[in-house]
Amino acid sequence: MTPTTGTEFTKLTGVYAIDPAHTRIGFVARHAMVTKVRGAFNEFEGTAVLDGDNPANSTARVTIKAASIDTRNAQRDEHLRSNDFLAMESYPEITFVSTAVRQTGETDFELTGDLTIKGVTNTVTIPFAYEGVATDPFGNVRAGFEGAVTINRKDYGVTWNAALETGGVLVSDKIVLEFEVSAIKNA
């Protein structure tokens, strides 16, 4: 899908559901100050109301199941679900609700909204690139978007860490949230 301009944005107008089978909501954190650990959330749902004529009128909402965290390491995942990190027993969901959309370039947008993790809400602005629109073999109109934003986990009350003998800490404070979204337009 190659992005185009003009009338293609108009075709985006409508209500969309995020397709979890073709969407990745992931994250990257520094580990032991020497490498990165990547993970994703496997259970989420979301909707977007897109206004192709006036993107500023668009909205988005996403709900993520905290228990669906997956770093490909069962022991680490259990620790991330615990009170040291996401406290999923008390806070089973992570949510994002948009408050503003601003077009910043031909195919670039900033999505601003309220991100709630572990019961703490902060405003974040996520730069997104529009990747295109296509009709799949089943007749579904799909729109693609990619974005990423860096947050400080301590801003959400996620403060656990361990000091390293060589200096530094086990887990970085800064976490990159990554979004590769395929959304299906409602009929």
C-alpha positions in Angstrom: 0.0 0.0 0.0 1.5 3.2 -1.1 0.2 6.4 0.5 -1.4 8.9 -1.8 -2.8 12.4 -1.2 -6.0 14.2 -1.8 -9.0 12.1 -2.3 -7.6 9.0 -0.6 -8.0 10.6 2.8 -11.6 11.4 1.9 -12.1 7.6 1.4 -10.9 7.0 4.9 -14.0 8.6 6.4 -15.9 6.1 8.6 -15.9 4.0 11.7 -13.1 1.4 12.0 -12.3 -1.5 14.3 -8.7 -2.5 15.0 -8.0 -5.9 13.5 -6.0 -7.7 16.3 -4.9 -10.4 13.9 -3.0 -7.9 11.8 -2.1 -5.2 14.4 0.9 -5.2 16.8 0.9 -3.1 20.0 4.4 -3.5 21.3 7.1 -2.0 23.5 10.9 -1.8 23.8 12.8 -1.4 27.0 16.6 -1.3 27.7 17.7 -4.3 29.8 20.8 -4.4 32.0 22.0 -1.2 30.2 23.4 -3.3 27.3 20.5 -4.6 25.2 16.8 -4.2 24.4 13.9 -6.4 25.3 10.9 -6.3 23.0 7.4 -7.4 23.8 3.8 -7.0 22.8 0.3 -7.1 24.1 -1.7 -9.9 22.5 -5.2 -9.0 23.6 -6.7 -5.6 22.8 -9.6 -3.9 21.1 -10.0 -0.5 19.6 -12.1 1.7 17.4 -11.4 4.8 15.4 -13.8 7.3 13.8 -11.9 8.9 10.9 -12.8 12.1 9.1 -10.9 12.1 5.9 -12.1 15.7 5.0 -11.1 17.1 8.4 -8.7 14.8 10.3 -8.9 17.0 13.4 -12.5 15.6 13.9 -11.2 12.0 14.1 -11.1 10.0 17.3 -9.5 6.8 18.6 -9.9 4.5 21.6 -7.9 1.4 22.6 -8.2 -1.0 25.5 -5.4 -3.4 26.2 -5.5 -6.5 28.5 -2.5 -6.1 30.8 -2.3 -9.9 31.3 -1.7 -10.4 27.6 1.9 -9.0 27.9 4.3 -11.2 26.0 8.1 -10.9 25.9 8.7 -14.6 24.9 9.9 -15.3 28.5 7.3 -16.8 30.9 9.2 -15.8 34.0 9.7 -12.2 32.9 6.1 -12.0 31.8 4.8 -13.1 35.2 7.1 -10.5 36.9 5.7 -7.8 34.5 2.2 -8.8 35.5 3.0 -8.5 39.2 2.6 -5.5 41.5 6.3 -4.6 40.7 5.2 -3.5 37.2 1.6 -3.6 35.8 -0.3 -4.8 38.9 -2.7 -6.5 36.6 -4.9 -7.9 39.4 -5.8 -4.3 40.4 -5.4 -2.8 37.0 -6.4 -5.3 34.3 -6.6 -2.8 31.5 -4.4 -0.2 29.9 -6.4 2.4 27.9 -5.8 5.2 25.4 -8.5 7.7 24.6 -7.7 10.4 22.0 -8.4 14.1 22.7 -6.9 15.6 19.5 -5.7 14.7 16.0 -3.4 17.0 14.0 -2.1 16.5 10.5 1.6 17.3 10.4 2.6 16.3 6.9 1.3 14.8 3.7 0.8 11.4 5.4 1.8 12.2 9.0 -0.4 12.8 12.0 -0.1 13.4 15.7 -2.6 11.6 17.9 -2.9 13.2 21.3 -4.8 11.5 24.1 -5.0 10.1 27.6 -2.9 7.0 28.3 -3.8 5.2 31.5 -1.4 2.6 32.9 -1.8 1.2 36.5 -4.5 3.7 37.3 -2.4 6.7 36.3 -3.4 8.9 33.4 -1.1 11.1 31.4 -1.4 12.9 28.1 0.8 11.6 25.3 1.2 12.6 21.7 2.0 9.8 19.3 3.3 10.6 15.8 1.6 8.3 13.2 2.3 7.7 9.6 -0.6 6.8 7.3 0.5 3.6 5.4 -2.4 3.4 2.9 -5.8 2.0 2.3 -6.7 -1.2 0.5 -9.6 -3.6 0.0 -8.7 -7.1 1.1 -9.8 -10.4 -0.6 -12.8 -10.5 1.7 -14.1 -7.1 0.6 -13.0 -5.3 3.8 -11.6 -1.8 3.5 -8.4 -1.6 5.6 -6.4 1.4 6.6 -2.9 1.1 7.9 -1.0 3.3 10.4 2.3 3.1 12.2 3.5 5.1 15.2 5.7 5.1 18.2 6.2 7.2 21.3 8.6 7.2 24.2 7.2 7.3 27.8 8.7 7.3 31.2 7.3 4.3 33.1 7.8 6.1 36.4 5.2 8.6 35.3 2.7 5.7 35.6 3.8 4.5 39.0 5.9 1.6 37.5 9.0 2.2 39.6 10.5 -1.3 40.4 14.2 -1.7 39.4 17.4 -3.4 40.5 20.9 -1.8 40.7 23.6 -3.5 38.7 27.0 -4.3 40.2 28.7 -2.5 37.3 26.5 0.6 37.7 23.2 1.5 36.2 19.9 -0.4 36.6 18.3 -3.5 35.2 15.3 -1.9 33.4 15.3 1.5 31.7 12.8 4.2 32.8 12.1 5.1 29.2 9.9 2.7 27.3 9.1 3.0 23.6 5.5 2.1 22.7 5.1 0.8 19.1 1.9 0.7 17.1 1.4 -1.1 13.7 -2.3 -0.8 13.1 -4.6 -2.4 10.5 -8.1 -1.1 10.9 -11.2 -2.5 9.2 -13.9 -0.1 8.1 -17.4 -1.0 9.4 -19.8 -1.8 6.6 
